[in-house]
Structures are given as C-alpha cells and as structure tokens.
Amino acid sequence: MSELQTLAASPVKIVTPPPGPAAAARIAEARAFLSPSLIHVYPLMVARASGCMVEDVDGNVFLDAQAGVAAASTGHCHPTVADAIARQARTLIHICGTDFFYPGYGELAARLGGIADGFEKAATGQASGWQTFLTNSGTEAVEAAMKLARHHTGRPNFIAFRGGFHGRSYGSLSLTASKSKYRRHFGPLLPGVFHAPYGDATFIEKELFKRTVSPDDVAAIVVEPVLGEGGYVVPNPSFLEKLRALCDTHGILLVFDEVQSGMGRTGRMLAAEHFGVVPDIFTLAKGLASGMPLGALLARKRVMTWPAGSHGSTCGGNPVCIASALATLDLLESTLVASSERVGQVLKARLTEKLMGQPQVEEVRGLGLMIGVEFNSAAEAARVAQACFRRGLLVLECGDKAIRLSPPLVITEPQAEEAASIFTAVTTDAS
Ligand code: PMP
C-alpha cells in the first residue's frame, strides 16, 4: 500500500491536541503575511490528504466531513484524478480556451451538455441542447450567468433570495444575501437586484412584481435548488415549480446555482433532478473538478446568443482543470453519485436517530451527502464545530445556527458511522 492509500484507510487519530506544536508554529509564521479577510475556522494546518482523511503537520489524522467546502468530490488526491492531472500537466498546461481550441474543452462541454439534456429529457420529454462556458470559480460562473441573462433578454434586473450565497465578486455578491458581513463596507453593489424569502415564490408575484419591479424588467431569477451556505435547506418542490412557471409567464430566465449542490453532492448528478424542474442556465464549480479551480456556465443553446468576444477568460477552462473534471465525471457517473445517495441516507439516518430528541438540536435535514444539522443557537453550532475539530472531525457551520456535513463522495459507510458518532458525542457532551 502506498503512503497515501494508508492514510485513506487510517482511522481518526489525534496524537497531540490540535493545533500541535508544528501547526501552531507554522500558523504563527504565516499569519503576518496572510490577508486578514481569510476566515480560518479552526487552526488546521494540512500536510496531506487522501480519500476522506486529512493529516496535519503534527501527524493528527482527521475525518473530513466538509471536503474543502464541498469541493473534493472524489476525495482527496484520488489516484485516477491525480494521474489525469499529472498526464495533462506534461502535455499542455495552458493555451487559453477563449482564443484557441483544445480537445478537453469540447469534450467536457459535450459531457455536461449530455447530462443537462438527459435530465431535461427525463423531466420534460424534450432536450434543448446545452452549451458551456468554463470559468475558474463559482463566482465567475455566476457573473457569466448574470451577463448572459442581461445580454440575452435585454433586461437589467435580477431576483435572488434571502439566505442565498452566490459568490463574492460584485455581481454575485449583489445576489448573495446569506450574511451581511459579506456585503459590509463593499457597497454600492449592483443596482437592480431584488430579494425574496427563500422558499416563497408568492412573494415575488404578490410583492415584488406588484410594488417594486415589473416582471418585464427582470432578466433572471437566480436560485440555489438546495440552499448551501445559507443553511443546507431543501425547499418544497412546489417552490421551484412556481419559479419555473413565473419565468415562463414573463419571459424571465431561471438560473439554478448548483455550484454547491451539483456534481453528485445530493445523491443526483444535479440537485434539480430531485425536483424535476429544468432551469435555462446552470452554474457549476466546486465538485466539478475535485477541487481544481474550474466552474461552468451551462445554458440552453437558444439562450447562448452572445457573440464572439462578448465574454471570455484567460485561464477559465484550463486544460489541467478539465482533465481533472473529465476524470471526476467518470468516477461520479460510474459509482459516486449512487454512493452519495446510499451513504448519505446512512449518515442522515444515523444523525437523526442519535440527535433528534437532544434539546440543543432542532433538525437534521438534507439530500445525499449534503446534510445540515440545525442547533438551537449560533453559539452551540460554533461550539460543536470547534469541538469536532479537536476530536478529529472536520465540519463547517452554515446558515445562522447550523452545521453542514458535506464529506467527499467516496466516504464509506463505516466512515459515515464514525462521523456520526464523533458528531453525536461532541453534541451531547456539553463540557
Ligand atoms: N454559488 C454557491 C451556491 C456557492 O456555494 C459558492 C461558494 N460557496 C459560490 C457560488 C461561489 O463559488 P467560489 O467560491 O468558487 O467563487
């Protein structure tokens, strides 16, 4: 067994309370040079990672139930993905997909288009044909969606949702409404963005369209089909159906931001598949290339009406990231989407069994391996996240008082059981 395979099979192992001496020293050294805007949720200094296991510089081994913010979809350093990256890095690292052709860009676009077509056919009996623009990140995919929506419709405004997170660049930040700290001191943001409560399509019709924005001035409604950073909230299916109907009635484009919920995270390749609602545009990133920087704007052909030169990116769709995405798609399609559904059910069931009835836990919810646990206070969620870290489980907070579990999709049932037991022990141990 290679060293990395050994790490992937390792149990959680805390040899020195984190941060140990090496981590503490390196964090202290680095801090002076780092932007203070970086969050650093807990003092984890990672040396290497494999599968679902992460080793810090002191030799502590953690079970990763956050996957680098839901991006390491195939697990850390999956050998197939790592080989594809290495092979591509020896062949072509960069040439610029905006100005030139190379095979991977078309291949990935065709595969993503096939996924969207397959879903659309299953949901509606029709396949529009979909086209792809590749970016370096989720926020850029959202920017591209906003630009395309304005360009295609000739309309200026957007509707987004309270609790939504769409990125931190100016367009996407103007949609983001999960926490005011993301917006604080950055205004003025993009004009013409109207927010509705997440889950409430009636508000758009009865309030926004009636009082603040005429529907024929709206380019797009942008929504996460499952709320990510805002709390891992699964909406009632009728919410997305109503949004689709509103868009159809008023010639508005429907954008599903699946940067977090896409690529198998919810136990389906796209979260939209749970609801049978087909948008006009998808945005993807995070798990798309197993954590390599790649995002995608996927739109129906008839919407992709912007001409040559109207949008581009120097490194977006970089060949190495594409090689990673193609290998990732192979793994997702062959086993990992199914495994996300199966192991996700085990993890959610175990957390529900063990936690519901605990006074500090209000809800366990989610789809596939996108699972949220709602606590009764922000302080309790923060305490649990920090204590999980010290016990060897990596989780992140989300929403106002929740914790998200979004492990790599390669997580096994025994690892899911281990994650649930550490999480439960920490939650029920109020010390
Ligand atoms: N959209 C959603 C739904 C996200 O969760 C995120 C990141 N958390 C983004 C967009 C922004 O992605 P990135 O950080 O890659 O720019």
Residues whose N, C-alpha, C, O or C-beta is under 5 A from the ligand:
A	BS01	PMP	S137 G138 T139 E140 F165 H166 G167 E224 G228 E229 D257 V259 Q260 A285
